[in-house]
Amino acid sequence: MSYEVAVVGGGVGGLTAAALLAARGLKVCLLERQSEVGGCAATIEHAGHKFEPTHGLYCGWEVGGIFERLFSTLGTTPPRTRLQSTAYTVRLPDLIEVPRTTQIEDFEAHLASAFPECAPAAIDFYRGFANLTTRETEPKTIAAYLSHCSTRFRRFVDVQLQTLVQGSSDECSAELAASALDPQRQFWRIEGGAQSLIDTLAQSFKQSGGTLRLNSTGLRLAYGSNGVPIGVDLLSGEQVIVTRAIISNLTIWDTYGKLIGPTRTPRAISSSLKDLRAWGAYQMFLTLNKSVASSLPLRPVLALTDWQDNQPYDPEDAQLVFSLLADAANDRAEQSSAAVVSAYTNAEDWFSFHEDHTTHEERDQSMLERVWSRLHRALPELGEGSELIETATPRTSYESTRRRFGMIGRATSASGLTGGGAVEKPYPNVFLVGDTVSDGFGLEGIVQSSWNIANKVLSIGQ
């Protein structure tokens, strides 16, 4: 069957692009290999409990922000959100807490109290965001602006950057870091979590006449006699023909390695892709008894578990993110609340040609023990009031999503953080969306990049 646009992959990026194009009158087909849309942002269910795999840190919902523009264009009521005066708390290895609040005087007072050894420099660091620039011949990382600060404060910055944009101060550009850390930046809670956004986008897409095909795996692009893509070949043997564009919501590696194909990917692009990496996630899904849940903040806790003096920042051994379910306030009336603990891990380490299921289980158990120990040192108030329900590794992520090595988030090159969109496209009618090619951060960045791609697709043929 023929469509104007085919979108391969129903993550937030693919859903956003598909919904926008369908709302603007294009004939769009969305292909999703799983039985549900949402990708790695979708709510996970284990043993009758629901878990939100994201950290619950959402931006862009302010008046005039990307989500207001998105839902105005779609003509759809957006999910309900709540502005967070305190978005998250950073807990340091000595258990000192620094709330990330939009009340600037309070925030600076917390900085001065937590980092007395460099309080003026720490406060000046945040006040100087408006003057940060990357116009030099060689753009600086944010580390260049931390030279007068202590290692303790630098690690405070590192744990936030790693959580928000998947890179340390040594990797992150000054411009990107200033955007992510800006104390004026507002964070929101989405009622129902990211799943509410996913469900609303999917409903809008279908109401606009879009064709959603679940359990449909896009195998590779179909090419015309002139070598230009004309559609998508499905694993079922069917071919979906397009007249305007193909949008891939696969990772940047899978877009070229699977859809476009290694033989049709220019050598320069293949070389660039080999230099890109992304982190894997190790997650523990917990339930907390009512007493413990009521003693914990509803906002996420970014726990720095090791100062890592005199060495590059390695988040796998230095940080955790603890977050209660977005609707935990309602859950507190129940006997238990759901929580997720997330740690970074080198995704490729979980894969080996000779590794069997037993070896993976042993690796999972070893990681569980290390993370569990660090978690209870960082949040001693958990005590014995938590129960492990399930874990997720890069390998299990790959098995459910087929993302390369189960990688998630922004692509990182040897030269620092980059958006995968910086890799040049070989075809004018093929576009990429999603977390690995977003220039922003979080769902806001993914939706903004999908908005931009939808406008490019609309301009084709005009």
FENDA-V711506 format. One record per residue. N is the residue number from 0. RES is the residue in three letters. SS is DSSP state (H for helix, E for strand, L for the rest). PHI is phi in whole degrees, 0 to 359 (* if undefined). NEAR is the number of other C-alpha atoms within 8 Angstrom. Layout:
n res ss phi near
N RES SS PHI NEAR
N RES SS PHI NEAR
This chain:
n res ss phi near
0 MET L * 5
1 SER E 255 7
2 TYR E 225 12
3 GLU E 284 11
4 VAL E 223 14
5 ALA E 244 16
6 VAL E 249 16
7 VAL E 257 14
8 GLY L 110 13
9 GLY L 253 15
10 GLY L 286 13
11 VAL H 300 14
12 GLY H 296 15
13 GLY H 294 18
14 LEU H 298 15
15 THR H 297 12
16 ALA H 298 13
17 ALA H 296 14
18 ALA H 295 16
19 LEU H 297 14
20 LEU H 291 13
21 ALA H 294 14
22 ALA H 295 12
23 ARG L 265 6
24 GLY L 96 7
25 LEU L 276 9
26 LYS L 272 11
27 VAL E 237 14
28 CYS E 242 13
29 LEU E 253 16
30 LEU E 256 16
31 GLU L 231 17
32 ARG L 288 10
33 GLN L 269 9
34 SER L 275 7
35 GLU L 220 6
36 VAL L 272 12
37 GLY L 119 12
38 GLY H 58 10
39 CYS H 282 8
40 ALA H 264 12
41 ALA L 289 12
42 THR L 299 11
43 ILE E 251 8
44 GLU E 244 8
45 HIS E 219 9
46 ALA L 51 5
47 GLY L 82 5
48 HIS E 251 7
49 LYS E 255 9
50 PHE E 232 13
51 GLU L 264 15
52 PRO L 287 10
53 THR L 279 7
54 HIS L 277 9
55 GLY L 77 12
56 LEU L 252 11
57 TYR E 239 12
58 CYS L 240 12
59 GLY L 93 10
60 TRP L 263 11
61 GLU L 287 9
62 VAL L 300 5
63 GLY L 84 6
64 GLY L 284 9
65 ILE H 298 11
66 PHE H 285 11
67 GLU H 296 11
68 ARG H 295 9
69 LEU H 298 10
70 PHE H 285 11
71 SER H 294 8
72 THR H 293 8
73 LEU H 285 10
74 GLY L 68 6
75 THR L 237 8
76 THR L 289 5
77 PRO L 284 7
78 PRO L 298 9
79 ARG L 284 6
80 THR E 228 9
81 ARG E 228 8
82 LEU E 290 8
83 GLN E 257 9
84 SER L 293 9
85 THR E 240 10
86 ALA E 284 14
87 TYR E 199 11
88 THR E 237 13
89 VAL E 265 14
90 ARG E 251 13
91 LEU L 273 12
92 PRO L 303 11
93 ASP L 273 4
94 LEU L 71 7
95 ILE L 291 8
96 GLU E 250 9
97 VAL E 235 11
98 PRO E 291 11
99 ARG E 267 11
100 THR E 249 12
101 THR L 276 11
102 GLN L 278 7
103 ILE H 301 9
104 GLU H 298 6
105 ASP H 294 8
106 PHE H 298 13
107 GLU H 294 9
108 ALA H 294 8
109 HIS H 294 10
110 LEU H 298 13
111 ALA H 297 13
112 SER H 287 8
113 ALA H 283 9
114 PHE L 232 11
115 PRO H 297 8
116 GLU H 290 5
117 CYS H 211 12
118 ALA H 306 11
119 PRO H 300 7
120 ALA H 293 9
121 ALA H 295 13
122 ILE H 292 11
123 ASP H 296 8
124 PHE H 302 10
125 TYR H 288 10
126 ARG H 293 7
127 GLY H 275 8
128 PHE H 302 9
129 ALA H 295 6
130 ASN H 257 5
131 LEU L 293 9
132 THR L 217 7
133 THR L 238 10
134 ARG L 276 6
135 GLU L 298 7
136 THR L 305 4
137 GLU L 249 6
138 PRO L 305 9
139 LYS L 276 10
140 THR E 277 11
141 ILE H 294 14
142 ALA H 302 10
143 ALA H 297 7
144 TYR H 262 7
145 LEU L 247 9
146 SER L 296 6
147 HIS L 263 7
148 CYS L 254 10
149 SER L 285 8
150 THR H 299 8
151 ARG H 301 8
152 PHE H 291 11
153 ARG H 298 11
154 ARG H 291 11
155 PHE H 301 11
156 VAL H 290 9
157 ASP H 300 12
158 VAL H 295 14
159 GLN H 287 11
160 LEU H 298 16
161 GLN H 298 11
162 THR H 290 10
163 LEU H 274 9
164 VAL H 228 11
165 GLN L 60 10
166 GLY L 198 13
167 SER L 272 11
168 SER L 295 14
169 ASP L 285 9
170 GLU L 252 11
171 CYS L 272 14
172 SER E 295 14
173 ALA H 300 14
174 GLU H 296 10
175 LEU H 293 9
176 ALA H 297 12
177 ALA H 298 11
178 SER H 293 8
179 ALA H 288 11
180 LEU H 266 10
181 ASP L 313 9
182 PRO L 296 10
183 GLN L 276 6
184 ARG L 294 10
185 GLN L 266 13
186 PHE E 242 12
187 TRP E 228 13
188 ARG E 254 13
189 ILE E 261 14
190 GLU L 296 11
191 GLY L 90 8
192 GLY L 71 14
193 ALA H 299 13
194 GLN H 299 11
195 SER H 296 11
196 LEU H 296 10
197 ILE H 301 13
198 ASP H 297 8
199 THR H 294 11
200 LEU H 296 11
201 ALA H 296 11
202 GLN H 295 8
203 SER H 298 12
204 PHE H 302 16
205 LYS H 291 11
206 GLN H 293 7
207 SER L 275 10
208 GLY L 95 8
209 GLY L 291 14
210 THR E 258 9
211 LEU E 258 9
212 ARG E 244 9
213 LEU L 276 11
214 ASN L 54 9
215 SER L 234 12
216 THR L 269 10
217 GLY E 283 14
218 LEU E 273 10
219 ARG E 199 11
220 LEU E 286 13
221 ALA E 263 10
222 TYR E 243 10
223 GLY L 278 8
224 SER L 296 5
225 ASN L 270 5
226 GLY L 84 6
227 VAL L 266 8
228 PRO E 301 11
229 ILE E 239 11
230 GLY E 171 13
231 VAL E 228 13
232 ASP E 273 13
233 LEU E 266 13
234 LEU L 299 9
235 SER L 289 6
236 GLY L 101 6
237 GLU L 283 7
238 GLN E 236 10
239 VAL E 259 12
240 ILE E 266 10
241 VAL E 235 13
242 THR E 250 9
243 ARG E 236 9
244 ALA E 199 12
245 ILE E 238 13
246 ILE E 244 13
247 SER E 259 13
248 ASN L 255 15
249 LEU L 282 13
250 THR L 295 12
251 ILE H 299 11
252 TRP H 289 9
253 ASP H 288 11
254 THR H 299 14
255 TYR H 278 11
256 GLY H 287 9
257 LYS H 248 10
258 LEU H 294 11
259 ILE H 289 11
260 GLY H 98 12
261 PRO H 302 9
262 THR H 287 5
263 ARG H 256 6
264 THR L 269 11
265 PRO L 305 8
266 ARG H 301 6
267 ALA H 297 6
268 ILE H 290 10
269 SER H 302 10
270 SER H 296 8
271 SER H 295 9
272 LEU H 294 10
273 LYS H 295 7
274 ASP L 273 8
275 LEU L 266 10
276 ARG E 222 8
277 ALA L 219 12
278 TRP L 282 12
279 GLY E 259 14
280 ALA E 242 14
281 TYR E 249 12
282 GLN E 233 11
283 MET E 244 13
284 PHE E 257 13
285 LEU E 239 13
286 THR E 242 12
287 LEU E 242 13
288 ASN E 290 11
289 LYS H 301 12
290 SER H 294 7
291 VAL H 293 12
292 ALA H 301 11
293 SER H 288 8
294 SER H 268 7
295 LEU L 256 6
296 PRO L 289 6
297 LEU L 289 9
298 ARG L 283 10
299 PRO E 298 15
300 VAL E 249 11
301 LEU E 268 15
302 ALA E 262 14
303 LEU E 273 16
304 THR L 255 13
305 ASP L 204 8
306 TRP L 290 10
307 GLN L 49 9
308 ASP L 294 5
309 ASN L 56 4
310 GLN L 203 5
311 PRO L 297 5
312 TYR L 289 9
313 ASP L 240 7
314 PRO H 295 11
315 GLU H 300 9
316 ASP H 250 7
317 ALA L 233 12
318 GLN E 208 14
319 LEU E 219 13
320 VAL E 237 13
321 PHE E 249 13
322 SER E 217 13
323 LEU E 279 12
324 LEU L 304 12
325 ALA L 307 13
326 ASP L 257 9
327 ALA H 300 11
328 ALA H 300 8
329 ASN H 284 7
330 ASP H 297 10
331 ARG L 295 12
332 ALA L 283 7
333 GLU L 272 8
334 GLN L 282 8
335 SER E 211 11
336 SER E 238 15
337 ALA E 269 14
338 ALA E 218 13
339 VAL E 233 15
340 VAL E 248 12
341 SER E 241 11
342 ALA E 228 13
343 TYR E 276 12
344 THR E 209 10
345 ASN L 290 9
346 ALA H 301 15
347 GLU H 294 6
348 ASP H 295 6
349 TRP H 271 12
350 PHE L 235 9
351 SER L 207 6
352 PHE L 297 4
353 HIS L 251 4
354 GLU L 271 8
355 ASP L 261 6
356 HIS H 297 6
357 THR H 297 6
358 THR H 297 8
359 HIS H 297 10
360 GLU H 297 8
361 GLU H 294 8
362 ARG H 295 9
363 ASP H 299 9
364 GLN H 296 8
365 SER H 296 8
366 MET H 295 8
367 LEU H 302 10
368 GLU H 296 8
369 ARG H 292 8
370 VAL H 293 9
371 TRP H 299 8
372 SER H 296 8
373 ARG H 295 9
374 LEU H 298 10
375 HIS H 286 11
376 ARG H 288 8
377 ALA H 283 13
378 LEU L 233 7
379 PRO H 298 8
380 GLU H 293 7
381 LEU H 296 9
382 GLY L 51 7
383 GLU L 256 5
384 GLY L 269 9
385 SER E 238 11
386 GLU E 231 8
387 LEU E 283 9
388 ILE E 261 10
389 GLU E 195 8
390 THR E 237 10
391 ALA E 225 11
392 THR L 238 12
393 PRO H 304 14
394 ARG H 290 12
395 THR H 291 9
396 SER H 296 13
397 TYR H 297 13
398 GLU H 297 8
399 SER H 269 6
400 THR H 246 10
401 ARG L 64 9
402 ARG L 288 12
403 ARG H 307 9
404 PHE H 55 13
405 GLY H 67 15
406 MET L 292 13
407 ILE L 223 11
408 GLY L 85 10
409 ARG L 296 16
410 ALA L 282 13
411 THR E 242 13
412 SER E 253 10
413 ALA L 298 6
414 SER L 266 6
415 GLY E 124 10
416 LEU E 289 12
417 THR L 213 10
418 GLY L 271 12
419 GLY H 299 11
420 GLY H 296 9
421 ALA H 290 7
422 VAL L 283 8
423 GLU L 294 6
424 LYS L 276 7
425 PRO L 276 6
426 TYR L 229 7
427 PRO L 288 6
428 ASN L 252 9
429 VAL E 243 11
430 PHE E 230 11
431 LEU E 240 13
432 VAL L 225 17
433 GLY L 123 16
434 ASP L 294 13
435 THR L 282 14
436 VAL L 239 15
437 SER L 283 15
438 ASP L 272 10
439 GLY L 263 10
440 PHE L 222 12
441 GLY H 67 12
442 LEU H 297 9
443 GLU H 301 13
444 GLY H 294 12
445 ILE H 297 17
446 VAL H 293 13
447 GLN H 298 10
448 SER H 293 14
449 SER H 292 14
450 TRP H 301 12
451 ASN H 296 8
452 ILE H 293 12
453 ALA H 300 11
454 ASN H 294 8
455 LYS H 294 8
456 VAL H 297 10
457 LEU H 297 8
458 SER H 281 7
459 ILE L 294 7
460 GLY L 85 3
461 GLN L 272 4
